[in-house]
Amino acid sequence: MGISQTPLKRSKELQPFSREHHHGLLLCWKIRKGITNGVEKERIKRYADYFYKTSLLPHFEDEEKYVFTILGNDHELVKKALAEHRRLTRLFLNEKDIARALSKIEEELEAHIRFEERILFHEIQLVATPAQLQWVDEHHQEIKACEDWDDEFWT
């Protein structure tokens, strides 16, 4: 007889990061939709760059500054997340092979978000003290969605 594990409910202090992850998943969907519909790669790249600068980069910085510190940078899961942040940054900054970079961004960003949501954040919640979670809540300002883009190539 197996032991039943109830999924851990996301703490209210980490919920803003999960909402930001949802916006990242939407970026992946928009990139996929644009590629599938044969949209000019430069149009998709302009939006991806905008999203990266206004939403994703500040999100990475806040995770690294406020959330990952709960486990510490020497923790294997944090090392993995940091390496993925660096890899994703290189993909966003790639100006040479835009088609390949967009394809890799949509693939790797989705996998990265799933990893953080299902594994890393779960581990953080298991060890975080109420004071640590409160500190995250007090310092992180939720990053709003990038909804003010005129060229909705994904529609």
BALOBA-1460 file (C-alpha; in Angstrom, 3 decimals):
// residues 155
<rec num="1" residu="m" x="0.000" y="0.000" z="0.000"/>
<rec num="2" residu="g" x="1.547" y="3.298" z="-1.140"/>
<rec num="3" residu="i" x="1.703" y="6.453" z="0.879"/>
<rec num="4" residu="s" x="-0.529" y="9.187" z="-0.465"/>
<rec num="5" residu="q" x="1.143" y="12.562" z="-0.819"/>
<rec num="6" residu="t" x="-1.071" y="15.618" z="-0.882"/>
<rec num="7" residu="p" x="0.388" y="18.393" z="-3.045"/>
<rec num="8" residu="l" x="1.856" y="21.218" z="-0.996"/>
<rec num="9" residu="k" x="-0.209" y="24.380" z="-1.324"/>
<rec num="10" residu="r" x="1.866" y="27.334" z="-2.517"/>
<rec num="11" residu="s" x="2.553" y="29.724" z="0.358"/>
<rec num="12" residu="k" x="0.964" y="33.145" z="-0.060"/>
<rec num="13" residu="e" x="4.419" y="34.748" z="-0.016"/>
<rec num="14" residu="l" x="5.514" y="32.733" z="-3.071"/>
<rec num="15" residu="q" x="2.239" y="33.048" z="-4.979"/>
<rec num="16" residu="p" x="3.322" y="36.275" z="-6.752"/>
<rec num="17" residu="f" x="6.313" y="34.378" z="-8.181"/>
<rec num="18" residu="s" x="3.949" y="31.636" z="-9.366"/>
<rec num="19" residu="r" x="1.759" y="34.233" z="-11.081"/>
<rec num="20" residu="e" x="4.879" y="35.593" z="-12.789"/>
<rec num="21" residu="h" x="5.683" y="32.028" z="-13.857"/>
<rec num="22" residu="h" x="2.242" y="31.873" z="-15.458"/>
<rec num="23" residu="h" x="3.163" y="34.931" z="-17.548"/>
<rec num="24" residu="g" x="6.387" y="33.184" z="-18.565"/>
<rec num="25" residu="l" x="4.380" y="30.161" z="-19.716"/>
<rec num="26" residu="l" x="2.196" y="32.528" z="-21.736"/>
<rec num="27" residu="l" x="5.346" y="33.875" z="-23.414"/>
<rec num="28" residu="c" x="6.239" y="30.299" z="-24.392"/>
<rec num="29" residu="w" x="2.751" y="29.814" z="-25.819"/>
<rec num="30" residu="k" x="2.965" y="33.105" z="-27.760"/>
<rec num="31" residu="i" x="6.327" y="32.147" z="-29.243"/>
<rec num="32" residu="r" x="4.984" y="28.714" z="-30.231"/>
<rec num="33" residu="k" x="1.860" y="30.271" z="-31.727"/>
<rec num="34" residu="g" x="3.911" y="32.799" z="-33.705"/>
<rec num="35" residu="i" x="6.251" y="30.116" z="-35.051"/>
<rec num="36" residu="t" x="3.341" y="27.817" z="-35.949"/>
<rec num="37" residu="n" x="1.572" y="30.657" z="-37.773"/>
<rec num="38" residu="g" x="4.705" y="31.561" z="-39.745"/>
<rec num="39" residu="v" x="5.063" y="34.988" z="-38.157"/>
<rec num="40" residu="e" x="8.250" y="36.862" z="-39.061"/>
<rec num="41" residu="k" x="10.878" y="35.845" z="-36.467"/>
<rec num="42" residu="e" x="11.931" y="39.460" z="-35.879"/>
<rec num="43" residu="r" x="8.388" y="40.344" z="-34.736"/>
<rec num="44" residu="i" x="8.429" y="37.501" z="-32.216"/>
<rec num="45" residu="k" x="11.957" y="38.440" z="-31.109"/>
<rec num="46" residu="r" x="10.958" y="42.066" z="-30.464"/>
<rec num="47" residu="y" x="8.221" y="40.907" z="-28.091"/>
<rec num="48" residu="a" x="10.473" y="38.293" z="-26.478"/>
<rec num="49" residu="d" x="13.136" y="40.963" z="-25.879"/>
<rec num="50" residu="y" x="10.542" y="43.311" z="-24.384"/>
<rec num="51" residu="f" x="9.221" y="40.551" z="-22.114"/>
<rec num="52" residu="y" x="12.743" y="39.597" z="-21.065"/>
<rec num="53" residu="k" x="13.724" y="43.167" z="-20.135"/>
<rec num="54" residu="t" x="10.497" y="44.237" z="-18.420"/>
<rec num="55" residu="s" x="9.389" y="40.997" z="-16.777"/>
<rec num="56" residu="l" x="11.708" y="38.008" z="-16.896"/>
<rec num="57" residu="l" x="15.026" y="39.626" z="-15.966"/>
<rec num="58" residu="p" x="13.552" y="41.418" z="-12.912"/>
<rec num="59" residu="h" x="11.842" y="38.126" z="-11.977"/>
<rec num="60" residu="f" x="15.167" y="36.245" z="-12.164"/>
<rec num="61" residu="e" x="16.845" y="38.937" z="-10.070"/>
<rec num="62" residu="d" x="14.142" y="38.805" z="-7.393"/>
<rec num="63" residu="e" x="14.190" y="35.009" z="-7.221"/>
<rec num="64" residu="e" x="17.957" y="35.065" z="-6.824"/>
<rec num="65" residu="k" x="17.887" y="37.864" z="-4.240"/>
<rec num="66" residu="y" x="14.907" y="36.805" z="-2.119"/>
<rec num="67" residu="v" x="13.806" y="33.214" z="-2.761"/>
<rec num="68" residu="f" x="16.885" y="31.149" z="-3.566"/>
<rec num="69" residu="t" x="18.707" y="32.524" z="-0.519"/>
<rec num="70" residu="i" x="16.393" y="30.445" z="1.670"/>
<rec num="71" residu="l" x="18.202" y="27.295" z="0.488"/>
<rec num="72" residu="g" x="21.503" y="29.000" z="-0.332"/>
<rec num="73" residu="n" x="23.482" y="29.148" z="-3.566"/>
<rec num="74" residu="d" x="25.335" y="25.911" z="-2.746"/>
<rec num="75" residu="h" x="22.121" y="23.854" z="-2.752"/>
<rec num="76" residu="e" x="21.952" y="21.596" z="-5.823"/>
<rec num="77" residu="l" x="18.460" y="22.756" z="-6.811"/>
<rec num="78" residu="v" x="19.479" y="26.404" z="-6.564"/>
<rec num="79" residu="k" x="22.632" y="25.720" z="-8.610"/>
<rec num="80" residu="k" x="20.434" y="24.162" z="-11.294"/>
<rec num="81" residu="a" x="18.034" y="27.139" z="-11.294"/>
<rec num="82" residu="l" x="20.915" y="29.639" z="-11.477"/>
<rec num="83" residu="a" x="22.503" y="27.752" z="-14.379"/>
<rec num="84" residu="e" x="19.147" y="27.783" z="-16.176"/>
<rec num="85" residu="h" x="18.786" y="31.533" z="-15.578"/>
<rec num="86" residu="r" x="22.208" y="32.056" z="-17.173"/>
<rec num="87" residu="r" x="21.361" y="29.776" z="-20.112"/>
<rec num="88" residu="l" x="18.022" y="31.515" z="-20.724"/>
<rec num="89" residu="t" x="19.694" y="34.935" z="-20.555"/>
<rec num="90" residu="r" x="22.188" y="33.842" z="-23.233"/>
<rec num="91" residu="l" x="19.304" y="32.648" z="-25.426"/>
<rec num="92" residu="f" x="17.439" y="35.946" z="-25.079"/>
<rec num="93" residu="l" x="20.591" y="37.910" z="-25.886"/>
<rec num="94" residu="n" x="21.369" y="35.778" z="-28.965"/>
<rec num="95" residu="e" x="21.049" y="37.976" z="-32.056"/>
<rec num="96" residu="k" x="22.687" y="35.608" z="-34.562"/>
<rec num="97" residu="d" x="20.296" y="32.662" z="-34.950"/>
<rec num="98" residu="i" x="16.959" y="34.132" z="-33.923"/>
<rec num="99" residu="a" x="14.811" y="31.219" z="-35.117"/>
<rec num="100" residu="r" x="16.829" y="28.684" z="-33.125"/>
<rec num="101" residu="a" x="17.029" y="30.949" z="-30.065"/>
<rec num="102" residu="l" x="13.241" y="31.481" z="-30.019"/>
<rec num="103" residu="s" x="12.634" y="27.761" z="-30.347"/>
<rec num="104" residu="k" x="15.050" y="27.022" z="-27.478"/>
<rec num="105" residu="i" x="13.595" y="29.820" z="-25.327"/>
<rec num="106" residu="e" x="10.078" y="28.461" z="-25.634"/>
<rec num="107" residu="e" x="11.266" y="24.955" z="-24.839"/>
<rec num="108" residu="e" x="13.741" y="25.704" z="-22.048"/>
<rec num="109" residu="l" x="11.767" y="28.452" z="-20.317"/>
<rec num="110" residu="e" x="8.760" y="26.159" z="-19.983"/>
<rec num="111" residu="a" x="10.906" y="23.335" z="-18.570"/>
<rec num="112" residu="h" x="12.604" y="25.795" z="-16.193"/>
<rec num="113" residu="i" x="9.293" y="27.131" z="-14.882"/>
<rec num="114" residu="r" x="7.943" y="23.590" z="-14.374"/>
<rec num="115" residu="f" x="11.128" y="22.711" z="-12.447"/>
<rec num="116" residu="e" x="10.820" y="25.744" z="-10.182"/>
<rec num="117" residu="e" x="7.102" y="25.239" z="-9.569"/>
<rec num="118" residu="r" x="7.143" y="21.467" z="-9.027"/>
<rec num="119" residu="i" x="10.523" y="20.904" z="-7.382"/>
<rec num="120" residu="l" x="12.446" y="23.990" z="-6.254"/>
<rec num="121" residu="f" x="9.593" y="25.991" z="-4.726"/>
<rec num="122" residu="h" x="8.283" y="22.842" z="-3.054"/>
<rec num="123" residu="e" x="11.677" y="22.307" z="-1.405"/>
<rec num="124" residu="i" x="11.909" y="25.973" z="-0.392"/>
<rec num="125" residu="q" x="8.496" y="25.812" z="1.272"/>
<rec num="126" residu="l" x="9.494" y="22.707" z="3.226"/>
<rec num="127" residu="v" x="12.473" y="24.445" z="4.845"/>
<rec num="128" residu="a" x="11.528" y="28.134" z="4.928"/>
<rec num="129" residu="t" x="10.769" y="29.690" z="8.268"/>
<rec num="130" residu="p" x="7.785" y="32.027" z="8.601"/>
<rec num="131" residu="a" x="10.266" y="34.894" z="9.063"/>
<rec num="132" residu="q" x="12.035" y="34.047" z="5.793"/>
<rec num="133" residu="l" x="8.750" y="33.918" z="3.889"/>
<rec num="134" residu="q" x="7.681" y="37.196" z="5.464"/>
<rec num="135" residu="w" x="10.972" y="38.779" z="4.352"/>
<rec num="136" residu="v" x="10.302" y="37.610" z="0.759"/>
<rec num="137" residu="d" x="6.799" y="39.062" z="0.942"/>
<rec num="138" residu="e" x="8.041" y="42.413" z="2.246"/>
<rec num="139" residu="h" x="10.770" y="42.826" z="-0.378"/>
<rec num="140" residu="h" x="9.345" y="41.436" z="-3.617"/>
<rec num="141" residu="q" x="7.128" y="43.702" z="-5.694"/>
<rec num="142" residu="e" x="5.095" y="41.553" z="-8.063"/>
<rec num="143" residu="i" x="6.028" y="42.183" z="-11.681"/>
<rec num="144" residu="k" x="2.988" y="42.929" z="-13.796"/>
<rec num="145" residu="a" x="2.225" y="41.112" z="-17.020"/>
<rec num="146" residu="c" x="3.469" y="42.527" z="-20.315"/>
<rec num="147" residu="e" x="0.048" y="43.260" z="-21.733"/>
<rec num="148" residu="d" x="0.713" y="46.624" z="-23.375"/>
<rec num="149" residu="w" x="2.132" y="45.268" z="-26.642"/>
<rec num="150" residu="d" x="0.528" y="46.540" z="-29.850"/>
<rec num="151" residu="d" x="1.714" y="43.781" z="-32.208"/>
<rec num="152" residu="e" x="-0.266" y="40.762" z="-30.999"/>
<rec num="153" residu="f" x="1.244" y="38.318" z="-33.505"/>
<rec num="154" residu="w" x="-0.105" y="35.363" z="-31.510"/>
<rec num="155" residu="t" x="-3.792" y="36.112" z="-32.210"/>
